[in-house]
């Protein structure tokens, strides 16, 4: 059994309210945002921030690092800020007080697309600060603190794909018009994913997954789940992983549109699935049961009870999960808990793997902790 354990290397403190999230800038820098209306840039080996970014008038909802080194951030007061990361200064501020911005997605070197609680998408020219168009009601509203983008971008075509109901809608970012709508499911679409080959994967409460072209032509329907599909993702080899309230995880061949494997050892609905290694997956169900299993054979390797809160795979042999202010480190080879940490003084809200040796956690105690 691997004997590696976590040690706290640093505590980053200074936020005056709940921390909303963290993004990685590089292997030694992170950016955090908070309900205290600020963002903070940190070196992982320093306890005080490099820069405190002030410009929003309400709690910050999201931050995005752009390829040119700038940062965009959004807040509940309808502000979208563009920051110079080197100086920590505000380069541009856009204010739409009638909207509740939830985040931005990168489109091109000069453009991002924002989404808001009101269900709108707005493509922006971040150099001029002007909106190119407004895709009014293009997507469902995001719930508070949701980091899930309610759309995908076909960047080269300048098209946003949304799923507000049972349809898949294609919106032109320049004109702001819906140019195509495909009724491909018979119940609400729960999510969509852009496959490596450019096709679009969708899954629905009608218990099916579908693969369609960028023109909305359905090429394959994947049937087998017996209840609502919760989520799906694609493995490095191109296979699709989906999980459902039917307590199963299924592996699909993307090219052949065929079922390859079913894992059915859980006794309650599946909450999360993680890729551990080339052949191994980790799945967690509502009853707290976790299984490490072989995606080729469907056979279980280890099992343990970690609870139903979130977690993060640190390596091929380590899984970290948390409940309230405590964390547990699990050995995936043996299924044993190898370390229990009273990690924070308040409820842990999230964790992020920075590199192969470093993970950060943040909490309602308003601190970020660096672990190795």
C-alpha positions in Angstrom: 0.0 0.0 0.0 1.2 3.5 -0.9 2.1 5.4 2.3 2.1 8.9 0.9 0.0 11.3 3.1 -1.0 15.0 2.8 0.8 17.8 4.7 -0.4 21.4 4.9 2.3 23.6 3.4 0.6 27.0 3.6 -2.5 28.9 4.5 -3.7 31.7 2.3 -5.9 34.1 4.3 -7.4 37.5 3.6 -10.8 37.0 2.1 -13.5 38.6 4.3 -16.4 36.4 3.1 -17.1 33.0 1.6 -14.7 31.9 -1.2 -16.6 31.1 -4.3 -13.9 29.3 -6.2 -10.3 29.0 -7.4 -8.6 28.8 -10.8 -5.0 27.8 -11.7 -2.8 30.5 -13.3 0.3 28.3 -13.3 2.1 25.7 -11.2 2.7 28.3 -8.4 -0.1 30.8 -8.8 -3.9 30.6 -8.3 -6.7 33.1 -8.4 -9.6 33.0 -5.9 -12.9 35.0 -5.8 -15.3 35.6 -3.0 -18.6 37.0 -1.8 -16.5 39.9 -0.4 -16.6 41.4 -4.0 -12.8 40.8 -4.6 -10.5 38.5 -6.4 -7.1 37.6 -5.1 -3.9 36.4 -6.9 -1.7 34.2 -4.8 1.7 32.5 -4.9 1.2 29.1 -3.3 4.3 29.6 -1.1 3.1 33.0 0.3 0.4 33.6 2.8 -0.6 37.0 1.6 -2.0 37.9 -1.9 0.1 39.3 -4.7 -2.8 41.5 -5.9 -6.3 42.2 -4.5 -8.6 42.9 -7.4 -11.4 45.4 -6.5 -14.0 46.5 -9.0 -17.2 44.5 -8.5 -20.0 45.8 -6.3 -21.4 42.4 -5.3 -20.3 38.8 -4.7 -18.1 37.5 -7.5 -19.5 34.5 -9.4 -16.8 33.4 -11.7 -13.3 34.0 -13.1 -11.6 32.9 -16.3 -8.0 33.0 -17.3 -7.5 34.0 -21.0 -4.6 32.9 -23.2 -3.2 36.4 -23.3 -2.7 36.5 -19.6 -5.8 38.6 -18.7 -8.6 37.6 -16.4 -12.3 38.1 -16.8 -14.6 38.0 -13.8 -18.3 38.4 -13.3 -20.6 39.3 -10.3 -24.2 39.5 -9.2 -24.4 43.2 -9.7 -24.2 42.8 -13.5 -20.5 43.7 -13.8 -18.0 42.0 -16.0 -14.4 43.0 -15.4 -11.2 42.5 -17.4 -8.0 42.5 -15.4 -4.3 42.9 -16.2 -2.8 40.0 -14.3 0.7 41.4 -14.1 -0.2 44.7 -12.5 -3.5 43.6 -10.9 -5.3 46.6 -12.4 -8.7 46.9 -13.9 -8.4 47.2 -17.7 -12.1 47.5 -18.5 -15.4 47.2 -16.7 -18.7 46.4 -18.3 -21.9 47.0 -16.3 -25.4 45.6 -17.1 -27.3 46.1 -13.8 -30.4 44.4 -15.2 -28.5 41.1 -15.5 -27.0 38.6 -13.0 -23.8 37.4 -14.6 -22.7 33.9 -13.7 -19.6 33.5 -15.8 -17.8 33.7 -19.1 -16.4 31.3 -21.7 -13.5 31.9 -24.0 -14.5 32.3 -27.7 -11.5 33.9 -29.5 -8.5 36.1 -28.5 -10.7 39.2 -28.5 -14.0 37.6 -27.5 -15.8 35.9 -24.5 -19.4 34.8 -24.1 -21.2 35.5 -20.8 -24.1 33.7 -19.3 -26.6 34.9 -16.6 -29.4 33.8 -14.4 -31.9 35.4 -16.7 -31.0 32.8 -19.4 -29.2 35.0 -21.8 -25.9 34.6 -23.6 -23.9 37.7 -24.6 -20.8 37.6 -26.8 -18.4 40.5 -25.9 -15.6 42.2 -27.6 -13.3 42.5 -24.6 -11.1 45.1 -26.4 -14.0 47.6 -26.9 -16.2 46.4 -24.1 -19.2 46.2 -26.5 -21.7 43.4 -26.8 -21.8 41.8 -30.3 -25.4 40.6 -29.8 -27.7 39.3 -27.2 -29.0 35.7 -27.4 -32.1 36.4 -25.3 -33.4 33.4 -23.4 -31.0 31.1 -25.2 -30.4 28.9 -22.2 -31.9 28.0 -18.9 -31.0 30.1 -15.9 -28.1 28.9 -13.8 -28.6 28.2 -10.2 -26.7 30.2 -7.6 -22.9 29.4 -7.6 -23.3 27.0 -10.5 -20.1 26.5 -12.4 -21.8 24.4 -15.0 -21.9 26.2 -18.4 -25.4 25.9 -19.9 -24.0 25.9 -23.4 -21.1 24.7 -25.6 -19.3 26.7 -28.2 -18.5 25.8 -31.8 -15.7 28.4 -31.8 -14.7 28.3 -35.5 -18.3 28.5 -36.6 -19.2 31.2 -34.1 -22.1 29.2 -32.9 -23.4 28.5 -29.3 -25.3 25.3 -28.8 -27.9 25.3 -26.0 -30.5 22.8 -24.6 -33.3 24.8 -22.9 -35.8 21.9 -23.1 -36.1 18.8 -25.3 -34.4 20.6 -28.2 -30.8 21.3 -29.2 -30.6 24.9 -30.4 -27.9 26.5 -32.5 -27.4 30.2 -32.1 -25.3 32.5 -34.3 -23.1 34.7 -32.1 -22.9 37.5 -34.6 -26.6 38.0 -35.2 -27.9 36.7 -31.9 -30.4 34.5 -33.8 -31.3 30.9 -33.4 -30.5 29.4 -36.8 -31.4 25.7 -36.1 -33.4 23.7 -33.6 -33.3 20.0 -33.4 -35.9 18.0 -31.4 -33.7 15.0 -30.8 -35.0 13.8 -27.4 -38.5 13.1 -26.0 -37.8 14.5 -22.6 -35.6 17.3 -21.1 -32.0 17.4 -22.3 -29.8 17.2 -19.2 -26.4 18.1 -20.7 -24.2 18.2 -23.8 -20.5 17.6 -24.5 -18.4 18.4 -27.5 -16.6 15.2 -28.6 -13.0 15.3 -29.8 -14.1 14.6 -33.4 -16.3 17.7 -33.4 -19.6 15.9 -33.0 -22.0 16.7 -30.1 -23.0 14.3 -27.4 -26.3 14.9 -25.5 -28.1 13.0 -22.7 -31.6 13.3 -21.5 -34.3 12.3 -19.0 -35.6 10.1 -21.8 -32.8 7.7 -20.7 -30.9 8.0 -24.0 -27.7 9.6 -25.2 -27.4 10.9 -28.8 -24.6 11.8 -31.0 -25.2 14.4 -33.7 -23.3 16.5 -36.2 -22.6 20.2 -35.8 -25.6 20.7 -38.2 -27.9 18.9 -35.8 -28.2 15.6 -37.7 -28.5 12.7 -35.3 -26.1 10.0 -36.2 -26.5 7.6 -33.3 -28.8 6.9 -30.3 -27.3 5.1 -27.3 -30.0 3.1 -25.4 -29.7 1.0 -22.3 -30.1 3.2 -19.2 -33.4 2.6 -17.3 -33.6 5.9 -15.5 -32.6 9.5 -15.9 -29.0 10.0 -17.0 -27.1 12.2 -14.6 -23.9 13.0 -16.6 -21.4 11.8 -19.1 -17.8 12.4 -20.2 -15.3 11.1 -22.7 -12.2 9.1 -21.9 -8.8 9.7 -23.4 -9.4 6.8 -25.8 -12.6 8.3 -27.0 -15.1 6.0 -25.2 -18.1 7.7 -23.6 -18.8 7.1 -19.9 -22.4 7.8 -18.7 -24.1 7.2 -15.3 -27.7 7.2 -14.2 -30.3 7.0 -11.5 -30.6 3.3 -12.5 -27.4 2.7 -10.4 -25.3 1.8 -13.4 -22.3 3.2 -15.2 -22.0 2.4 -18.9 -19.1 2.6 -21.3 -19.9 3.2 -25.0 -17.8 2.9 -28.1 -18.1 6.4 -29.7 -17.3 5.3 -33.3 -19.4 2.2 -33.4 -22.2 3.7 -31.1 -22.2 0.4 -29.2 -22.3 -0.5 -25.5 -19.0 -1.9 -24.4 -19.4 -2.4 -20.6 -21.9 -2.0 -17.8 -20.9 -1.6 -14.1 -23.9 -2.6 -12.0 -22.7 -3.2 -8.5 -24.0 0.0 -6.9 -27.3 -0.2 -5.0 -28.4 3.4 -5.4 -28.2 6.2 -8.0 -24.7 7.2 -9.2 -23.5 10.7 -8.1 -20.0 10.9 -9.6 -17.5 9.0 -11.8 -13.8 9.8 -12.1 -11.1 8.4 -14.4 -8.3 7.0 -12.2 -6.0 5.5 -14.9 -6.1 4.1 -18.4 -8.3 1.2 -17.4 -9.7 2.1 -14.0 -12.7 4.2 -13.0 -14.0 5.3 -9.6 -17.7 5.7 -9.1 -19.6 6.9 -6.1 -23.3 6.4 -5.3 -25.9 8.1 -3.1 -25.4 5.6 -0.3 -21.7 6.6 -0.1 -20.3 3.4 -1.6 -17.3 3.9 -3.9 -16.0 1.3 -6.3 -12.7 1.2 -8.2 -13.4 -1.0 -11.3 -12.0 -2.0 -14.6 -13.7 -0.3 -17.5 -12.9 -3.2 -19.9 -14.1 -6.1 -17.8 -16.6 -4.3 -15.5 -15.0 -6.1 -12.6 -14.6 -4.4 -9.2 -11.1 -4.0 -7.8 -11.7 -2.3 -4.5 -14.7 -0.9 -2.6 -15.0 1.5 0.4 -17.6 3.8 2.0 -16.6 7.4 1.7 -19.9 9.2 2.1 -21.7 11.1 -0.6 -19.9 14.4 -0.6 -17.6 15.5 -3.4 -14.1 14.3 -3.9 -11.0 14.5 -6.1 -8.7 11.9 -7.6 -5.1 12.9 -6.6 -3.3 10.1 -8.3 -3.8 6.5 -9.5 -3.6 5.4 -5.9 -5.1 8.4 -3.9 -8.6 9.8 -3.5 -9.5 12.8 -1.3 -13.0 13.5 -0.1 -14.4 15.8 2.5 -17.4 16.2 4.8 -17.9 19.5 6.8 -14.4 20.6 7.9 -12.7 17.2 7.7 -11.0 15.4 4.9 -10.2 11.7 4.3 -7.4 10.4 2.1 -8.1 6.9 0.6 -5.8 4.3 -0.8 -7.4 3.2 -4.1 -5.4 0.0 -4.2 -6.6 -1.3 -0.8 -9.8 0.7 -0.3 -8.4 1.8 3.2 -8.6 5.3 4.7 -5.0 6.2 5.3 -5.4 9.7 6.7 -8.1 11.8 8.5 -7.5 15.5 8.6 -9.3 18.2 10.6 -8.5 20.4 7.6 -10.4 23.6 8.1 -12.4 25.5 10.8 -15.5 25.7 8.5 -17.2 23.6 5.9 -15.0 22.7 3.0 -16.4 24.1 -0.3 -14.0 22.7 -2.9 -10.6 21.3 -3.9 -8.4 21.7 -6.9 -5.4 19.7 -8.1 -2.7 22.1 -9.1 -0.1 19.5 -10.2 0.9 15.9 -9.5 2.0 16.8 -5.9 -0.1 19.8 -4.9 -3.8 20.3 -4.1 -5.6 23.3 -2.7 -8.8 23.4 -0.6 -11.1 26.3 0.4 -13.6 26.6 3.1 -16.3 28.7 4.8 -13.5 29.7 7.2 -12.4 32.0 4.4 -9.0 30.4 3.9 -7.3 28.5 1.2 -5.0 25.7 2.3 -2.1 24.3 0.2 -1.4 20.6 0.6 1.4 18.3 -0.7 
